[in-house]
Amino acid sequence: MSKIHCIDFEYDHDYDLIGLHSTLPDYRMAYFLNHYLEIQLRRFKDNLDFKSGNCSFPLYLFEDETAFTSWSLIANKHVFTENVLQGGTNLFPEETKITYLIPEKKKVDYFIKISGLKDNKELSKTLLGINKINNIIASYAIDPMDLKSRDNLIF
């Protein structure tokens, strides 16, 4: 009888992660980040889809070939309505639900994932630029290794 050996595979989480709190829609967030950080985030043709959770998240990308960095802006929340079964005690036939990309950070509205920053000075400079945007309530660095669902950020 042959044995099958499973190999544990760990993804490389070698990137900087910023959490943003804001009420801006995703396209406005991308616009302001482009303006204040002098980057060129563009809407990716597809959303980041998770079939298991029946949810999708808008994704914006920018590859800076001169600085060798890669930028991603992704929403943390997917809001959808679901039909409620008839015969229940609900007054309304539909119910609004929210699914999170990173459930342990439910208060975060958007994540910025940056690969290729040279040091913490660049991250601090980025955070200073983000904090100049009036409609951003808060922004801060997050250690991806502290997140249980960090593999959702691999795309």
Contacts in CASP RR format, 6 or more apart in sequence:
PFRMAT RR
TARGET T0000
AUTHOR 0000-0000-0000
METHOD contacts of the structure
MODEL  1
MSKIHCIDFEYDHDYDLIGLHSTLPDYRMAYFLNHYLEIQLRRFKDNLDF
KSGNCSFPLYLFEDETAFTSWSLIANKHVFTENVLQGGTNLFPEETKITY
LIPEKKKVDYFIKISGLKDNKELSKTLLGINKINNIIASYAIDPMDLKSR
DNLIF
11 150 0 8 1.000
11 151 0 8 1.000
11 154 0 8 1.000
13 144 0 8 1.000
13 145 0 8 1.000
13 150 0 8 1.000
13 153 0 8 1.000
13 154 0 8 1.000
14 115 0 8 1.000
15 113 0 8 1.000
15 114 0 8 1.000
15 115 0 8 1.000
15 116 0 8 1.000
15 144 0 8 1.000
15 153 0 8 1.000
16 113 0 8 1.000
16 114 0 8 1.000
16 115 0 8 1.000
16 116 0 8 1.000
16 117 0 8 1.000
16 123 0 8 1.000
16 141 0 8 1.000
17 111 0 8 1.000
17 112 0 8 1.000
17 113 0 8 1.000
17 114 0 8 1.000
17 141 0 8 1.000
17 142 0 8 1.000
17 143 0 8 1.000
17 144 0 8 1.000
17 153 0 8 1.000
18 111 0 8 1.000
18 112 0 8 1.000
18 114 0 8 1.000
18 123 0 8 1.000
18 126 0 8 1.000
18 127 0 8 1.000
18 130 0 8 1.000
18 139 0 8 1.000
18 140 0 8 1.000
18 141 0 8 1.000
18 142 0 8 1.000
19 105 0 8 1.000
19 108 0 8 1.000
19 110 0 8 1.000
19 111 0 8 1.000
19 112 0 8 1.000
19 139 0 8 1.000
19 140 0 8 1.000
19 141 0 8 1.000
19 142 0 8 1.000
20 29 0 8 1.000
20 108 0 8 1.000
20 109 0 8 1.000
20 110 0 8 1.000
20 111 0 8 1.000
20 112 0 8 1.000
20 130 0 8 1.000
20 136 0 8 1.000
20 138 0 8 1.000
20 139 0 8 1.000
21 107 0 8 1.000
21 108 0 8 1.000
21 109 0 8 1.000
21 136 0 8 1.000
21 137 0 8 1.000
21 138 0 8 1.000
21 139 0 8 1.000
22 29 0 8 1.000
22 109 0 8 1.000
22 110 0 8 1.000
22 135 0 8 1.000
22 136 0 8 1.000
22 137 0 8 1.000
23 109 0 8 1.000
23 135 0 8 1.000
23 137 0 8 1.000
24 32 0 8 1.000
24 135 0 8 1.000
24 136 0 8 1.000
26 58 0 8 1.000
26 60 0 8 1.000
26 73 0 8 1.000
26 75 0 8 1.000
26 110 0 8 1.000
27 43 0 8 1.000
28 135 0 8 1.000
29 73 0 8 1.000
29 110 0 8 1.000
30 41 0 8 1.000
30 42 0 8 1.000
30 43 0 8 1.000
30 60 0 8 1.000
30 73 0 8 1.000
32 133 0 8 1.000
32 135 0 8 1.000
32 136 0 8 1.000
33 39 0 8 1.000
33 41 0 8 1.000
33 73 0 8 1.000
33 112 0 8 1.000
33 130 0 8 1.000
33 133 0 8 1.000
34 40 0 8 1.000
34 41 0 8 1.000
36 129 0 8 1.000
36 130 0 8 1.000
36 132 0 8 1.000
36 133 0 8 1.000
37 126 0 8 1.000
37 129 0 8 1.000
37 130 0 8 1.000
39 62 0 8 1.000
39 64 0 8 1.000
39 71 0 8 1.000
40 62 0 8 1.000
41 60 0 8 1.000
41 61 0 8 1.000
41 62 0 8 1.000
41 71 0 8 1.000
41 73 0 8 1.000
42 60 0 8 1.000
42 61 0 8 1.000
42 62 0 8 1.000
43 58 0 8 1.000
43 59 0 8 1.000
43 60 0 8 1.000
44 59 0 8 1.000
44 60 0 8 1.000
44 61 0 8 1.000
46 59 0 8 1.000
47 56 0 8 1.000
47 57 0 8 1.000
47 58 0 8 1.000
47 59 0 8 1.000
48 56 0 8 1.000
48 57 0 8 1.000
48 58 0 8 1.000
48 59 0 8 1.000
48 74 0 8 1.000
48 101 0 8 1.000
48 155 0 8 1.000
49 55 0 8 1.000
49 56 0 8 1.000
50 56 0 8 1.000
50 152 0 8 1.000
53 99 0 8 1.000
54 99 0 8 1.000
55 78 0 8 1.000
55 80 0 8 1.000
55 99 0 8 1.000
56 78 0 8 1.000
57 74 0 8 1.000
57 75 0 8 1.000
57 76 0 8 1.000
57 78 0 8 1.000
57 101 0 8 1.000
58 74 0 8 1.000
58 75 0 8 1.000
59 72 0 8 1.000
59 73 0 8 1.000
59 74 0 8 1.000
59 155 0 8 1.000
60 72 0 8 1.000
60 73 0 8 1.000
60 74 0 8 1.000
61 70 0 8 1.000
61 71 0 8 1.000
61 72 0 8 1.000
61 73 0 8 1.000
62 70 0 8 1.000
62 71 0 8 1.000
62 72 0 8 1.000
63 69 0 8 1.000
63 70 0 8 1.000
63 71 0 8 1.000
64 70 0 8 1.000
64 71 0 8 1.000
67 116 0 8 1.000
68 116 0 8 1.000
69 114 0 8 1.000
69 115 0 8 1.000
69 116 0 8 1.000
69 117 0 8 1.000
70 114 0 8 1.000
70 115 0 8 1.000
70 116 0 8 1.000
71 112 0 8 1.000
71 113 0 8 1.000
71 114 0 8 1.000
72 111 0 8 1.000
72 112 0 8 1.000
72 113 0 8 1.000
72 114 0 8 1.000
72 155 0 8 1.000
73 110 0 8 1.000
73 111 0 8 1.000
73 112 0 8 1.000
74 101 0 8 1.000
74 110 0 8 1.000
74 111 0 8 1.000
74 113 0 8 1.000
74 153 0 8 1.000
74 155 0 8 1.000
75 101 0 8 1.000
75 109 0 8 1.000
75 110 0 8 1.000
76 100 0 8 1.000
76 101 0 8 1.000
76 102 0 8 1.000
76 105 0 8 1.000
76 106 0 8 1.000
76 108 0 8 1.000
76 109 0 8 1.000
76 110 0 8 1.000
76 111 0 8 1.000
77 98 0 8 1.000
77 99 0 8 1.000
77 100 0 8 1.000
77 101 0 8 1.000
77 109 0 8 1.000
78 98 0 8 1.000
78 99 0 8 1.000
78 100 0 8 1.000
78 101 0 8 1.000
79 96 0 8 1.000
79 97 0 8 1.000
79 98 0 8 1.000
80 96 0 8 1.000
80 97 0 8 1.000
80 98 0 8 1.000
80 99 0 8 1.000
81 94 0 8 1.000
81 95 0 8 1.000
81 96 0 8 1.000
81 97 0 8 1.000
82 94 0 8 1.000
82 95 0 8 1.000
82 96 0 8 1.000
82 97 0 8 1.000
83 93 0 8 1.000
83 94 0 8 1.000
83 95 0 8 1.000
84 90 0 8 1.000
84 92 0 8 1.000
84 93 0 8 1.000
84 94 0 8 1.000
84 95 0 8 1.000
86 93 0 8 1.000
100 106 0 8 1.000
101 111 0 8 1.000
101 149 0 8 1.000
101 152 0 8 1.000
101 153 0 8 1.000
102 108 0 8 1.000
102 111 0 8 1.000
102 147 0 8 1.000
102 149 0 8 1.000
102 150 0 8 1.000
102 152 0 8 1.000
102 153 0 8 1.000
103 149 0 8 1.000
104 147 0 8 1.000
104 148 0 8 1.000
104 149 0 8 1.000
105 142 0 8 1.000
105 147 0 8 1.000
108 142 0 8 1.000
111 142 0 8 1.000
111 153 0 8 1.000
112 126 0 8 1.000
112 130 0 8 1.000
113 153 0 8 1.000
114 123 0 8 1.000
114 126 0 8 1.000
117 123 0 8 1.000
117 126 0 8 1.000
123 141 0 8 1.000
127 139 0 8 1.000
127 140 0 8 1.000
127 141 0 8 1.000
130 136 0 8 1.000
130 139 0 8 1.000
131 139 0 8 1.000
144 150 0 8 1.000
144 153 0 8 1.000
147 153 0 8 1.000
END
